[in-house]
Structure formats: C-alpha cells, structure tokens
C-alpha cells in the first residue's frame, strides 16, 4: 500500500423508522465498524452494496477479532503537506494468519473514490489484498484506478470500500505523529510510526 473532501454520510434512523409502509422496502443500513484505540475511536461506514467483496473481506477479519492487538503502524505524509495530507495504515498483529486474498474491486467498478476519510484495502499486485488497510487524509486521486494511463504500474488503483463518519481528528493526529520507526522497505523509511497506535478492539458498531 501507499495513498483527497469526502461525503460523510450519517444514517440517522428515527424512532418510527422500523414502521414501513405496505409495499415500501426500507434501505438496509450500511455496516459500521468501530476501531478503538487508547487515543480514541474511529467509526467507519462500509459500502457493502458498492464494494461487496472488499467489505465482506474486512468484516470477516473484524468478526474473527483478527484486528484486536493490531495497530496503525505507518503514516505516509504527502511531500510539502505534512500532517494535512496522506494516509495512515493499519494491520492485524503479526501472529494473525490472513485469509485467502480476494479479487480486486477497482474504483472503476465501484464508483468510489479515495477522498478525505476513505478507508481502502492495501495490496501488492491485483488479487493479493488481505488485511492491510489505510485511511486517507485529504483527497488522494492517484490511488484511484486510472486504466487510461499506460505509463507504468498496473494503474488499477486500490479498493476503496467505505468512509470515516466519526473520528477524523484522531486520524489526522495519527498522521502527524513521529515516524522514526524501523522498516525494511526502503520506500517507506520515514513513514513508520515511532510508537504504533494499538487497536484495543475492532468491532461492528
């Protein structure tokens, strides 16, 4: 993985929302996930209709409690923007065995974009994504698919699958944290958090 304002949609159900009129189907609520840390919580609303494979994959790890004890371990800040632009990256603890990788759900297929607050799935080649995810701070259009660009890489982007609906100040705080952590990846030096932010729990909310 590596890495701009977002439609923050809040599903507010009134007290009478459960009383449907005859013949009128209520829209199903989008699933939400609460990422709890010692610094606070981040709530993400997932696009299970637009990105069903990626959402189901993420929820599979959530329901297995695989993210508990994991962390936000990387803060990739865009050059010149410091804590105002970039991504924070999360993963389960190292002892968690990943489920089989999933087929890549391109942004050209889902219509989703990497905007401020978007949660997306990390990958190497298309079809290798498992449980490494990231959250955008600021719009990151270069992370969307650009199949028209034939200049390099695979140009298929990353699989956006939801957005933060509460907790963006914490996301921004994490992005601004010191990044002197050690990494074996040369292109990620200066991006690994000196002190990772540990997940106390990650649950449906």
PyMOL commands that set and color helices and strands:
alter all, ss='L'
color gray80, all
select helices_A, chain A and resi 52-63+82-84+107-110+141-143+168-175+186-188
alter helices_A, ss='H'
color red, helices_A
select strands_A, chain A and resi 32-37+40-46+71-77+86-91+118-121+133-137+159-166+192-204
alter strands_A, ss='S'
color yellow, strands_A
deselect
rebuild
show_as cartoon
